[in-house]
Amino acid sequence: MTTYCNPLPIPSYPRGKFTFPPYDRPEAWGWLQETPRDFRELADPTVLWHEGRWYLFPSCGMAWVTEDFATWTHHPIEPFDAGYAPTVAKFRGRFLMTASKAGLWEAPHPLGPWKQVGLFVTPSGTAPESWQDPMIFPDDDGRIYLYWGIAAPGIFGAELDPERPERMITAPRILFEFDSAHTWERAGDHNESTYRNYNEGAWMLKIGATYYLTYAAPGTEWKTYGMGCYRGDSPLGPFVYDESSPFCTKTDGLVQGPGHGCIVAGPNETLWAFYTCRVCYEHVFERRIGMDRVRLRENGRLEVVVTETPQFAPGRSEGDEAGEGPGWSALGYRRRATASSHAPGRVALYAVDQSMVTWWQPADGDAAPWIEIDLGPARFLVRSLRLVWKDVGLDYNAGVLPGPFRWRLSLRDGADGAWRSVVDASNNDVDLLIDYRELSEPEPATRVRLELTGWPAGLQPGLVDFAVFGNALR
């Protein structure tokens, strides 16, 4: 493929932590005292650029690899889940990894084998305070640093011993704290909670002689979740708040709340942001992952335009400085949608309303469900499609497990035109909660039809988003 589309089509989304012990106990996480239905979750991505590939290490499962920067393959490692918000870095020819409430691992390769080294300790021999959301940063002078912290008292930093990187050689210091004067840091979908927030997900990036300490706020469950930064001349500051914050934000549409992420190198000396985006239907930690290009603007300002339409995959069109991608529009949103049937309250409109918390669901007993979108009277050249699924009735303890959805896409051009199949995934054997595909050739159409040909046993298929992309025809 020449394009990618958010949220990313990462295969084999794992089970959400809050559906099994010890996280399902109300006392484990304080105010998150809810018992969710089973759900799947990926978030808090760390991505490593190594030998022309990206290695993705998110919360809840590891690891995924891409060579073409458009499709991902799953390579499970041990530990499969090191803890929330893992971080991986290359240092002195080996790879180091840690995560929230975890110690240090090392390996000769990003996919392992990983072995435990020990717990992090401060110069006084104690465990670090607020040990969550860590980030390991090897500087280009051979020194190595650690950043961590979530909510109060603030974001911490310390220098590590390069010989024994589980040991800190400087006392942890708070690099910055929540500042209510930064309106976007305040909790809530409208930043209404003046004195409550989560500053978290620290990430260090060095460009030239400037250190960018990025972070996320105000909390992963809010559409206002985004990424901001402080800038300084040394790895441990002092840092000055960058008034362009948040540099990565989006509060409407399918992709919302692009926070807690990383900024990593890509092909042809480009920079890319990977970020968490919210679903938050079954639980506030039900999330997905997206990515977009990072640009360095005037006065050293970072900028990320968060997208949910097809964009050029890294290395495909690096001259696209305007960030406009291939120019393919979403063609079917809020147009007339019909279906073979629908479950109560799950009408066809919910597959085309550009929302992550509604879905079309066929009625029980519909053995051959389909959904159509009327694009007319205009004609369009369809180039790609994105399907976002919901596995309704997921129940790991009962053996109702996720798996591949199978389907067929057909188009019709004009009222008298014949239906023609353009993408046949009726033999799909990959578990894709989000599925994005380009057509082999662009096809003219005034109507599109999706036929469901198979889904995991015991589940009811839910279609959160049915989107086709392309251009208008004269």
Secondary structure, 3 states (H helix, E strand, C coil): CCEECCCCCCCCCCECHHHCCCCCCHHHCCCCCCCCCCCECCEEEEEEEECCEEEEEEECCCCEEECCCCCCEECCCCCCCCCCCCEEEEECCEEEEECCCCCEEEECCCCCCCEEEECCECCCCCCCCCCCCCEEEECCCCCEEEEECCCCCCEEEEEECCCCCCEECCCCEEEECCCCCCHHHCECCCCCECCCCCCEEEEEEEECCEEEEEEEECCCCCCCCEEEEEEECCCCCCEEECCCCCCECCCCCCCCCCEEEEEEEEHHHEEEEEEEEECCCCCCCCEEEEEEEEEECHHHCEEECCCCCCEECCCCCCCCCCCCCCCCEECCCCCCEEECCCCCCCCHHHHCCCCCCCCECCCCCCCCCEEEEECCCCEEEEEEEEEEEEEECCECCCCECCCCCEEEEEEECCCCCCCEEEEEECCCCCCCCEEEEEEEEEEEECEEEEEEEECCCCCEEEEEEEEEEEEEEC
